[in-house]
């Protein structure tokens, strides 16, 4: 699975996937065979963190 490398595009992609298809970040990463920590690190680089209670990066 290829996901956007640009952090802003990644943010949009991940939040859309979480909103439309997955109840948690762990579920999305498992289903799409993605490295959770790589996503978290990339989005922290643009000051976004995962809000578990909202199931999105804010």
C-alpha positions in Angstrom: 0.0 0.0 0.0 1.4 3.3 -1.0 0.5 6.3 1.1 1.3 10.0 0.6 4.8 11.0 1.7 4.0 14.7 2.0 2.9 15.2 5.6 0.0 17.5 4.7 -1.3 15.0 2.2 -0.7 12.2 4.6 -2.8 14.0 7.2 -5.7 14.3 4.9 -5.4 10.7 3.7 -5.2 9.3 7.3 -8.0 11.3 8.8 -10.2 10.4 5.8 -9.5 6.7 6.3 -10.1 6.9 10.0 -13.3 8.8 9.5 -14.7 6.6 6.8 -13.4 3.1 7.4 -11.6 2.5 10.7 -12.5 2.9 14.4 -8.8 3.2 15.6 -5.4 4.0 14.2 -4.3 0.5 15.1 -7.1 -1.0 13.1 -6.1 1.1 10.0 -2.4 0.3 10.3 -3.1 -3.4 10.7 -5.6 -3.5 7.8 -3.4 -1.5 5.4 0.0 -3.0 6.6 1.3 0.4 7.6 3.9 1.3 10.3 2.0 3.2 13.0 5.1 4.9 14.4 6.1 6.2 10.9 2.7 7.9 10.5 2.8 9.3 14.0 6.3 10.7 13.6 5.6 12.2 10.2 2.5 14.0 11.4 4.2 15.1 14.6 6.6 16.9 12.3 3.8 19.3 11.3 2.5 19.5 14.9 -0.4 17.0 14.7 -1.0 14.3 17.3 -3.5 11.4 17.3 -6.5 12.0 19.5 -7.8 8.6 20.4 -11.1 9.8 21.7 -11.8 11.6 18.4 -10.1 9.0 16.2 -8.2 11.6 14.2 -5.0 13.6 14.1 -5.5 17.1 15.4 
